[in-house]
C-alpha cells in the first residue's frame, strides 16, 4: 500500500483528537482582567514588589500562571472566582498522576474567606475532598 492509501485505510479513528476542555470551563487563554471585566489602573508610587506583581499577573493569560502565581494572587484575595476552579483542576491532576502536589496552592485555595465559600459551596466540597485525599483519606 502507498502512504496515502495507508492513511485512508487507517480511518478517522487514528486522527489526533483534541484534548477535552478542562472541567472548570474557564477560557484560560484570557487574563483575569478580561475574564472579570475589571481593568485595574496602574498603581501609584510608591509601590511594593507584591503590588507590582499582582497587577502584572492579573494581565497574564490564566493558562500562563504558575501554581506559585496563583498562590500569590489567591493569598491577596484576587481572582478567586476564576482561580479556585483552575487551581482545583491542577491539584486534582497532580494528585491523580502522583506528581508533586502544590500544598501551598491548596492552602491558598482553602484560605478563601467565608463569603467566597458561601457563593461557591461546591468548590468548598471539592477543596475538602482534595485535602482529604492528600492526607490519604480518599
C-alpha positions as CSV (number, residue, x, y, z in Angstrom):
1,X,0.0,0.0,0.0
2,X,1.1,3.6,-0.6
3,X,1.4,6.0,2.2
4,X,-1.8,7.8,1.1
5,X,-3.7,4.5,1.0
6,X,-2.3,3.6,4.4
7,X,-3.6,6.9,5.8
8,X,-7.0,6.3,4.2
9,X,-7.2,2.7,5.4
10,X,-6.3,3.8,8.9
11,X,-9.6,5.8,9.0
12,X,-10.6,8.6,11.3
13,X,-10.0,6.7,14.5
14,X,-6.3,7.3,14.2
15,X,-6.6,11.1,13.7
16,X,-5.3,13.1,16.7
17,X,-8.1,14.1,19.0
18,X,-8.3,17.5,20.7
19,X,-7.9,17.5,24.4
20,X,-11.1,17.6,26.3
21,X,-11.9,21.0,27.8
22,X,-10.9,21.4,31.4
23,X,-13.6,20.7,34.0
24,X,-13.7,24.3,35.1
25,X,-14.8,25.6,31.7
26,X,-12.8,28.8,32.0
27,X,-11.2,30.3,29.0
28,X,-7.6,30.2,30.3
29,X,-6.3,32.0,27.2
30,X,-7.7,35.1,28.7
31,X,-6.4,37.2,31.7
32,X,-8.1,37.8,35.0
33,X,-8.8,41.3,33.8
34,X,-10.5,40.0,30.7
35,X,-12.5,37.3,32.5
36,X,-13.6,39.6,35.3
37,X,-14.2,42.6,33.1
38,X,-12.3,44.7,35.6
39,X,-9.2,46.5,34.4
40,X,-7.2,47.9,37.3
41,X,-5.3,51.2,36.8
42,X,-1.6,51.2,37.3
43,X,-0.8,51.6,41.0
44,X,0.5,54.9,42.1
45,X,4.0,55.1,43.6
46,X,5.4,54.2,45.9
47,X,4.6,50.6,45.0
48,X,5.7,47.4,46.6
49,X,7.0,44.5,44.6
50,X,4.0,42.5,45.6
51,X,1.6,45.1,44.3
52,X,3.5,45.3,41.0
53,X,3.5,41.5,40.7
54,X,-0.3,41.2,41.5
55,X,-1.1,43.9,38.9
56,X,1.1,42.2,36.3
57,X,-0.3,38.7,37.0
58,X,-3.8,40.0,36.5
59,X,-2.9,40.9,32.9
60,X,-1.4,37.4,32.1
61,X,-3.4,34.7,30.4
62,X,-4.6,32.4,33.2
63,X,-3.0,29.4,31.4
64,X,0.4,31.0,31.8
65,X,0.1,31.4,35.6
66,X,2.1,29.0,37.6
67,X,1.0,27.4,40.8
68,X,3.1,29.9,42.7
69,X,1.5,32.8,40.8
70,X,-2.0,31.5,41.7
71,X,-0.9,31.1,45.3
72,X,0.2,34.7,45.4
73,X,-3.0,36.0,43.8
74,X,-5.3,33.9,46.0
75,X,-3.3,34.9,49.1
76,X,-4.1,38.5,48.2
77,X,-7.8,37.6,47.6
78,X,-7.5,38.4,43.9
79,X,-9.4,36.5,41.2
80,X,-10.8,33.6,43.4
81,X,-13.9,33.0,41.3
82,X,-11.6,32.3,38.3
83,X,-8.5,30.9,40.0
84,X,-10.0,28.5,42.5
85,X,-11.6,26.2,39.8
86,X,-8.4,26.3,37.8
87,X,-6.3,25.6,40.9
88,X,-8.6,22.7,41.9
89,X,-8.2,21.1,38.4
90,X,-4.4,21.5,38.6
91,X,-4.3,20.0,42.1
92,X,-6.6,17.1,41.1
93,X,-4.4,16.3,38.1
94,X,-1.3,16.4,40.2
95,X,-2.9,14.1,42.8
96,X,-4.2,11.7,40.1
97,X,-0.8,11.5,38.4
98,X,1.3,11.1,41.5
99,X,3.2,14.3,40.6
100,X,4.4,16.8,43.1
101,X,1.4,18.3,44.9
102,X,1.3,22.0,45.4
103,X,0.5,22.2,49.1
104,X,0.9,26.0,49.2
105,X,-1.7,26.3,46.4
106,X,-4.1,24.0,48.3
107,X,-3.6,26.1,51.4
108,X,-4.3,29.4,49.5
109,X,-7.5,27.9,48.0
110,X,-8.6,26.6,51.4
111,X,-7.9,30.0,53.0
112,X,-10.5,31.9,50.9
113,X,-13.0,33.9,53.1
114,X,-16.3,32.5,54.2
115,X,-18.2,34.7,51.7
116,X,-16.4,33.1,48.8
117,X,-17.4,29.6,50.1
118,X,-21.0,30.7,50.7
119,X,-21.2,31.7,47.0
120,X,-19.3,28.6,45.8
121,X,-20.3,25.7,48.1
122,X,-19.4,23.0,45.5
123,X,-15.9,24.4,45.3
124,X,-15.6,24.1,49.1
125,X,-16.6,20.5,48.9
126,X,-14.0,19.8,46.2
127,X,-11.3,21.5,48.3
128,X,-12.2,19.5,51.3
129,X,-12.1,16.3,49.3
130,X,-8.7,17.1,47.8
131,X,-7.4,17.9,51.2
132,X,-8.7,14.5,52.5
133,X,-7.2,12.7,49.5
134,X,-3.9,14.4,50.1
135,X,-3.8,13.2,53.6
136,X,-4.6,9.7,52.4
137,X,-8.2,9.8,53.4
138,X,-9.8,9.5,49.9
